[in-house]
Amino acid sequence: MVLQNCAVNSVAPYVPSTQNPWNAQKVAHLYRRLGFGASLNNIQAGLQQTPSQLVDQLINDAISLGAPTPPPWQNFTSDDYDGNFDLYIDHQQELYSRWIRNMIIEGTQSKLALFWHNHFVTELEVYDCNSSMWKYFSLLHTYALGNFRTFVEEIGKTPAMLIYLNGNQNIADEPNENYGRELMELFTMGEGNGYTQEDIVEVARALTGWQMNMYDCTPSYFDSNYFDNTQKTIFNQTGNWTYNDVHELIFTLRQNEVAHHICGKIYSAFISPVINEEMVAEMASTFIANNWELAPVFRQIFKSEHFFDPLMVGTQIKDPFSFLVNLMKMSNFQDEIDFDMDTLLYLSRRTQELGQALFNPIDVAGWPGYRSWLNENTLTARWAISSTMLYQLNDTAKTNLVALAIDLTNNSNDPAVIVEAIASHYIGLPISAEHLQVAVLNFKGEIPENYFEDGSWNLFWDEAPEQMVNLLSYLTRLPEFQLS
């Protein structure tokens, strides 16, 4: 497994060179990290742009999506469902499938929202309210590339967060420290980084007053009767601090801690789990200089020489959604498969089996990621799920795989050339000669060797679609396919 430790340490924009050219592998690398992968058309179009232009396009397209369009049930309370459990579940499944469809069709905004879901963690199993789930989903997408300070301010008042981290139980006479602690430890400053236990107590008092009735599933609100209207001392500053004041204090008096913690998480999730402090420091400076706007930080690191250094390819382990959606994107299945709700919910169930249940991370710290995604159970489950998906493809999708091979190889009839081109397209990393040899055998299948030797076999044979499925089923089992 490749881990960066000597990549170019520069946030200067990557300029292609003979030694480090702009090629299909780099375009695919960008799409895998800033989304869920790319079709061949995406890659070919990307090659017609400069690296910086393509980064700007992906980020600008994500920003232009704006806030997601709300469903008719966005404000449904418990009374609106009136005990109709089937309707309640239907609305949840609608939102599950909507997010997964966006991952497949759009990519970048959904990828970033998934990252923030794992930062500002809530669990549907705890708050169990569809309108709360919608509000949370909407914020994750709306602020995915927006202003981080505003993001933090808004997320703490959402019904989902008020229930999940006991904000609604945080009242003047009985303060609850849970959200105040996580606000600093997880959401802004980092564990033990610039605050004390006494700060947690005082922040909790300042955050009192925000309420949500989880049983009625009604909107959150501020009730001044529950607010601690007395002096508090936070970061050695004393005043009758309020919810807004807490955020002002954090983002002014602890701006360096916030910037470093958040940029470190971005770097770890999108670039490499091995933190490069020099790069994080550059990102943090950009973050502060741009008044907590996220887009400039993402533009800087994704345009950088550091990100496009060849050593940065394959430093991440794909999470379950990236594993399955990337397979679809690289195959261009989004144009060939009818992604109805049943299909999308099937994907949701499969990713849950692999350890990533949408709207239900494992705890407040989120999915640990990286090596935790793979163990003997989840790895074999990946193999089984991807093979099942491939062998159940309809004829149109299988034919599309053949067309991909034709385009990538200029209609070669050499199995070794085809296998190497397909492996390069899907994986982007060199694979061993031994694995290539086995891949060729899987691709040839039961077709007699003499048809390959005399050149009579080609990709227009009736067997070619199944050969492509056999090849991909093998490739998805390789260690390199698990990397991004």
SULGITA-V547649 format. One record per residue. N is the residue number from 1. SS is DSSP state (H for helix, E for strand, - for the rest). PHI is phi in degrees with one decimal (999 if undefined). PSI is psi as a letter, one per 20 degrees, with the letter a starting at -180 (none if undefined). Layout:
BEGIN
[[N | SS | PHI | PSI] [N | SS | PHI | PSI]]
END
This chain:
BEGIN
[[1 | - | 999 | p] [2 | - | -85.4 | p] [3 | - | -127.6 | p] [4 | - | -72.2 | p] [5 | - | -147.1 | i] [6 | - | -143.9 | k] [7 | - | -70.8 | r] [8 | - | -60.2 | p] [9 | - | -95.5 | m] [10 | - | -149.2 | p] [11 | - | -92.0 | j] [12 | - | -60.6 | q] [13 | E | -57.5 | p] [14 | - | -66.8 | p] [15 | - | -116.2 | o] [16 | - | -56.2 | q] [17 | - | -142.6 | r] [18 | - | -61.7 | h] [19 | - | -75.9 | h] [20 | - | -137.9 | m] [21 | - | -77.3 | q] [22 | - | -82.5 | o] [23 | - | -140.8 | a] [24 | H | -60.3 | h] [25 | H | -64.6 | h] [26 | H | -72.8 | h] [27 | H | -61.6 | g] [28 | H | -63.5 | h] [29 | H | -57.4 | g] [30 | H | -62.8 | g] [31 | H | -65.2 | h] [32 | H | -67.1 | h] [33 | H | -83.0 | h] [34 | - | -98.4 | j] [35 | - | -170.0 | b] [36 | - | -121.1 | j] [37 | - | 122.6 | a] [38 | - | -142.0 | q] [39 | - | -77.4 | r] [40 | H | -61.5 | h] [41 | H | -63.0 | g] [42 | H | -58.3 | g] [43 | H | -66.3 | g] [44 | H | -64.0 | h] [45 | H | -67.3 | h] [46 | H | -63.0 | h] [47 | H | -67.8 | i] [48 | - | -84.3 | i] [49 | - | -113.4 | r] [50 | - | -78.0 | r] [51 | H | -54.6 | g] [52 | H | -64.7 | h] [53 | H | -63.2 | g] [54 | H | -68.8 | g] [55 | H | -59.4 | g] [56 | H | -60.4 | g] [57 | H | -62.3 | g] [58 | H | -63.5 | g] [59 | H | -71.6 | g] [60 | H | -63.2 | g] [61 | H | -62.9 | h] [62 | H | -66.2 | g] [63 | H | -63.8 | h] [64 | H | -66.0 | i] [65 | H | -66.4 | h] [66 | - | 61.9 | b] [67 | - | -72.9 | p] [68 | - | -67.0 | q] [69 | - | -67.7 | p] [70 | - | -72.4 | q] [71 | - | -80.2 | r] [72 | - | -59.3 | h] [73 | - | -96.5 | j] [74 | - | -56.7 | h] [75 | - | -113.2 | j] [76 | - | -61.9 | p] [77 | - | -101.9 | r] [78 | H | -60.3 | h] [79 | H | -63.6 | h] [80 | H | -65.4 | h] [81 | H | -81.2 | h] [82 | - | 48.1 | l] [83 | - | 79.7 | j] [84 | - | -80.3 | n] [85 | H | -66.9 | h] [86 | H | -61.6 | g] [87 | H | -66.2 | h] [88 | H | -59.1 | g] [89 | H | -69.6 | h] [90 | H | -57.2 | g] [91 | H | -68.3 | h] [92 | H | -62.1 | g] [93 | H | -65.1 | h] [94 | H | -60.8 | g] [95 | H | -75.5 | h] [96 | H | -54.9 | g] [97 | H | -67.2 | h] [98 | H | -62.9 | g] [99 | H | -64.9 | g] [100 | H | -66.7 | h] [101 | H | -60.3 | g] [102 | H | -63.9 | h] [103 | H | -59.0 | g] [104 | H | -75.4 | g] [105 | H | -83.4 | g] [106 | - | -103.5 | f] [107 | - | 108.9 | f] [108 | H | -63.9 | g] [109 | H | -60.3 | h] [110 | H | -67.5 | h] [111 | H | -64.8 | g] [112 | H | -67.4 | h] [113 | H | -62.7 | h] [114 | H | -64.4 | h] [115 | H | -61.4 | g] [116 | H | -69.0 | h] [117 | H | -59.2 | h] [118 | - | -88.2 | i] [119 | - | -102.3 | g] [120 | - | -89.7 | m] [121 | - | -72.3 | p] [122 | - | -135.8 | r] [123 | E | -127.4 | p] [124 | H | -56.2 | h] [125 | H | -60.1 | h] [126 | H | -89.9 | g] [127 | H | -88.7 | h] [128 | - | 46.6 | l] [129 | - | -149.4 | p] [130 | H | -68.3 | g] [131 | H | -66.3 | h] [132 | H | -67.4 | g] [133 | H | -61.3 | g] [134 | H | -63.1 | g] [135 | H | -59.2 | g] [136 | H | -64.7 | g] [137 | H | -55.6 | g] [138 | H | -63.7 | g] [139 | H | -64.7 | g] [140 | H | -58.4 | h] [141 | H | -80.9 | g] [142 | H | -62.9 | g] [143 | - | -101.8 | j] [144 | - | -54.4 | h] [145 | - | -126.5 | k] [146 | - | -97.0 | b] [147 | E | -86.9 | o] [148 | H | -66.6 | h] [149 | H | -61.4 | g] [150 | H | -61.7 | h] [151 | H | -55.1 | g] [152 | H | -62.5 | g] [153 | H | -60.1 | h] [154 | H | -77.1 | h] [155 | H | -64.6 | h] [156 | - | -69.5 | i] [157 | - | -99.8 | i] [158 | - | -71.7 | q] [159 | H | -56.3 | h] [160 | H | -59.4 | g] [161 | H | -73.4 | h] [162 | H | -61.1 | h] [163 | H | -77.9 | g] [164 | H | -62.4 | g] [165 | - | -111.0 | k] [166 | - | 64.2 | k] [167 | H | -62.5 | h] [168 | H | -72.1 | i] [169 | H | -95.7 | j] [170 | - | -89.3 | n] [171 | E | -125.9 | r] [172 | - | -53.3 | g] [173 | - | -81.2 | i] [174 | E | -137.8 | m] [175 | - | -64.2 | q] [176 | - | -114.2 | p] [177 | - | -84.7 | i] [178 | H | -57.2 | g] [179 | H | -68.0 | g] [180 | H | -57.2 | g] [181 | H | -64.6 | g] [182 | H | -70.4 | h] [183 | H | -56.3 | g] [184 | H | -87.1 | g] [185 | H | -70.6 | g] [186 | H | -105.3 | g] [187 | H | -89.2 | h] [188 | H | -132.1 | g] [189 | - | -102.2 | h] [190 | - | 97.0 | q] [191 | - | -59.7 | p] [192 | - | 63.6 | k] [193 | - | -111.8 | n] [194 | - | 98.1 | j] [195 | - | -144.1 | r] [196 | - | -119.7 | r] [197 | H | -61.3 | h] [198 | H | -65.8 | h] [199 | H | -61.9 | h] [200 | H | -59.9 | g] [201 | H | -59.7 | g] [202 | H | -72.2 | h] [203 | H | -63.1 | g] [204 | H | -57.5 | g] [205 | H | -63.0 | h] [206 | H | -71.4 | h] [207 | - | -89.5 | j] [208 | - | -64.5 | q] [209 | - | 110.8 | h] [210 | E | -83.9 | p] [211 | E | -129.6 | q] [212 | - | -155.9 | p] [213 | - | -93.1 | o] [214 | - | -67.1 | h] [215 | - | -77.2 | h] [216 | - | -87.4 | i] [217 | - | 58.6 | l] [218 | - | -103.2 | r] [219 | - | -64.3 | q] [220 | - | -74.5 | q] [221 | E | -157.6 | r] [222 | E | -103.7 | p] [223 | - | -120.0 | o] [224 | H | -62.6 | h] [225 | H | -66.4 | h] [226 | H | -99.1 | j] [227 | - | -87.8 | p] [228 | - | -79.6 | n] [229 | - | -92.6 | l] [230 | - | -132.6 | r] [231 | - | -70.4 | q] [232 | E | -134.1 | q] [233 | E | -116.6 | o] [234 | E | -124.1 | p] [235 | - | 53.4 | k] [236 | - | 67.8 | j] [237 | E | -111.3 | p] [238 | E | -108.9 | p] [239 | E | -178.4 | r] [240 | - | -84.7 | m] [241 | - | -69.9 | q] [242 | - | -114.6 | a] [243 | H | -52.7 | g] [244 | H | -64.9 | h] [245 | H | -63.8 | h] [246 | H | -56.0 | g] [247 | H | -70.2 | h] [248 | H | -62.9 | g] [249 | H | -65.5 | g] [250 | H | -63.1 | g] [251 | H | -83.7 | i] [252 | H | -110.2 | g] [253 | H | -78.8 | i] [254 | - | -127.5 | k] [255 | H | -64.5 | h] [256 | H | -67.1 | g] [257 | H | -63.8 | g] [258 | H | -62.4 | g] [259 | H | -60.5 | g] [260 | H | -68.7 | g] [261 | H | -64.0 | g] [262 | H | -69.4 | g] [263 | H | -67.1 | h] [264 | H | -64.2 | g] [265 | H | -67.8 | g] [266 | H | -61.7 | g] [267 | H | -61.1 | g] [268 | H | -63.6 | h] [269 | H | -79.7 | h] [270 | H | -109.4 | h] [271 | - | -110.7 | f] [272 | - | -159.7 | q] [273 | - | -70.0 | i] [274 | - | -89.2 | o] [275 | - | -66.8 | p] [276 | - | -101.7 | o] [277 | H | -62.1 | h] [278 | H | -63.9 | g] [279 | H | -67.5 | g] [280 | H | -63.5 | h] [281 | H | -63.1 | h] [282 | H | -64.5 | g] [283 | H | -62.6 | g] [284 | H | -62.7 | h] [285 | H | -62.4 | g] [286 | H | -63.9 | g] [287 | H | -59.8 | g] [288 | H | -67.4 | g] [289 | H | -62.8 | h] [290 | - | -102.5 | k] [291 | - | 54.9 | l] [292 | - | 73.3 | j] [293 | E | -76.1 | p] [294 | - | -80.3 | h] [295 | H | -55.3 | g] [296 | H | -59.9 | h] [297 | H | -67.8 | g] [298 | H | -66.5 | h] [299 | H | -61.4 | g] [300 | H | -61.2 | g] [301 | H | -73.7 | h] [302 | H | -79.0 | i] [303 | H | -87.3 | i] [304 | E | -74.3 | q] [305 | H | -58.0 | h] [306 | H | -60.7 | g] [307 | H | -62.4 | h] [308 | H | -88.7 | j] [309 | - | -62.5 | p] [310 | H | -54.0 | h] [311 | H | -69.2 | i] [312 | H | -87.8 | i] [313 | - | -78.4 | p] [314 | - | 81.2 | j] [315 | - | -88.3 | i] [316 | - | -110.2 | q] [317 | E | -100.1 | p] [318 | - | -63.1 | p] [319 | - | -72.1 | r] [320 | H | -56.5 | g] [321 | H | -65.1 | g] [322 | H | -63.8 | h] [323 | H | -61.9 | g] [324 | H | -80.1 | g] [325 | H | -69.6 | h] [326 | H | -60.3 | g] [327 | H | -59.3 | g] [328 | H | -70.0 | g] [329 | H | -63.9 | g] [330 | H | -66.9 | h] [331 | H | -90.9 | i] [332 | - | 64.1 | k] [333 | H | -66.9 | h] [334 | H | -61.3 | i] [335 | H | -95.1 | i] [336 | - | -118.1 | i] [337 | - | -111.5 | p] [338 | - | -79.3 | o] [339 | - | -85.4 | m] [340 | - | -76.1 | r] [341 | H | -62.5 | h] [342 | H | -61.4 | g] [343 | H | -64.7 | g] [344 | H | -67.9 | h] [345 | H | -69.0 | h] [346 | H | -60.5 | g] [347 | H | -62.5 | h] [348 | H | -61.9 | g] [349 | H | -66.0 | h] [350 | H | -67.7 | g] [351 | H | -65.7 | h] [352 | H | -63.2 | g] [353 | H | -61.9 | h] [354 | - | -89.4 | j] [355 | - | 103.4 | j] [356 | - | -130.5 | n] [357 | - | -90.6 | o] [358 | - | -59.2 | p] [359 | - | 71.7 | j] [360 | E | -142.7 | m] [361 | - | -57.3 | r] [362 | - | -71.3 | h] [363 | - | -164.9 | a] [364 | - | -63.4 | h] [365 | - | -81.6 | i] [366 | - | 83.7 | a] [367 | - | -68.3 | p] [368 | - | -63.0 | h] [369 | - | 75.8 | a] [370 | H | 51.0 | c] [371 | H | -64.8 | h] [372 | H | -65.5 | i] [373 | H | -70.0 | h] [374 | - | -120.4 | p] [375 | - | -145.6 | a] [376 | H | -64.0 | h] [377 | H | -81.5 | g] [378 | H | -71.5 | h] [379 | H | -68.0 | g] [380 | H | -66.1 | h] [381 | H | -66.7 | h] [382 | H | -58.2 | g] [383 | H | -59.6 | g] [384 | H | -66.5 | g] [385 | H | -67.5 | g] [386 | H | -65.5 | h] [387 | H | -64.4 | g] [388 | H | -59.8 | g] [389 | H | -59.7 | g] [390 | H | -66.9 | g] [391 | H | -73.9 | i] [392 | - | -95.4 | j] [393 | - | -60.6 | q] [394 | - | -75.9 | r] [395 | H | -61.6 | h] [396 | H | -63.6 | g] [397 | H | -66.3 | h] [398 | H | -65.4 | g] [399 | H | -63.6 | h] [400 | H | -64.5 | h] [401 | H | -64.6 | h] [402 | H | -64.3 | g] [403 | H | -60.6 | h] [404 | H | -62.1 | g] [405 | H | -63.5 | h] [406 | H | -61.9 | g] [407 | H | -66.5 | h] [408 | H | -72.3 | h] [409 | H | -117.0 | j] [410 | - | 55.4 | l] [411 | - | 60.8 | l] [412 | - | -69.2 | q] [413 | - | -113.4 | j] [414 | - | -97.9 | o] [415 | H | -54.9 | h] [416 | H | -64.9 | g] [417 | H | -64.1 | g] [418 | H | -63.6 | g] [419 | H | -61.8 | g] [420 | H | -64.6 | h] [421 | H | -67.4 | g] [422 | H | -66.2 | g] [423 | H | -61.6 | g] [424 | H | -63.5 | g] [425 | H | -63.4 | g] [426 | H | -83.0 | h] [427 | H | -106.2 | g] [428 | - | 76.1 | j] [429 | - | -124.2 | q] [430 | - | -63.8 | p] [431 | - | -117.0 | q] [432 | - | -65.5 | q] [433 | H | -60.8 | h] [434 | H | -64.6 | g] [435 | H | -66.7 | h] [436 | H | -63.1 | g] [437 | H | -63.9 | g] [438 | H | -65.7 | h] [439 | H | -61.0 | g] [440 | H | -61.7 | g] [441 | H | -63.7 | g] [442 | H | -64.3 | h] [443 | H | -69.0 | g] [444 | H | -67.0 | h] [445 | - | 60.4 | c] [446 | - | -96.7 | j] [447 | - | -70.9 | p] [448 | - | -56.3 | q] [449 | H | -60.5 | h] [450 | H | -63.4 | h] [451 | H | -69.8 | h] [452 | H | -80.1 | h] [453 | H | -66.7 | h] [454 | - | -88.8 | j] [455 | - | 78.5 | j] [456 | - | -80.1 | h] [457 | - | -75.8 | q] [458 | - | -154.2 | r] [459 | - | -73.5 | i] [460 | - | -94.4 | j] [461 | - | -64.1 | q] [462 | - | -61.6 | h] [463 | - | -78.3 | i] [464 | H | -57.4 | g] [465 | H | -58.1 | g] [466 | H | -69.5 | h] [467 | H | -62.4 | g] [468 | H | -64.4 | g] [469 | H | -64.1 | g] [470 | H | -59.4 | g] [471 | H | -63.5 | g] [472 | H | -65.2 | h] [473 | H | -59.6 | h] [474 | H | -71.3 | g] [475 | H | -60.8 | h] [476 | - | -66.9 | i] [477 | - | -89.1 | i] [478 | - | -73.1 | q] [479 | H | -56.3 | h] [480 | H | -64.7 | h] [481 | H | -69.5 | h] [482 | H | -78.4 | i] [483 | E | -99.4 | q] [484 | - | -127.8 | none]]
END
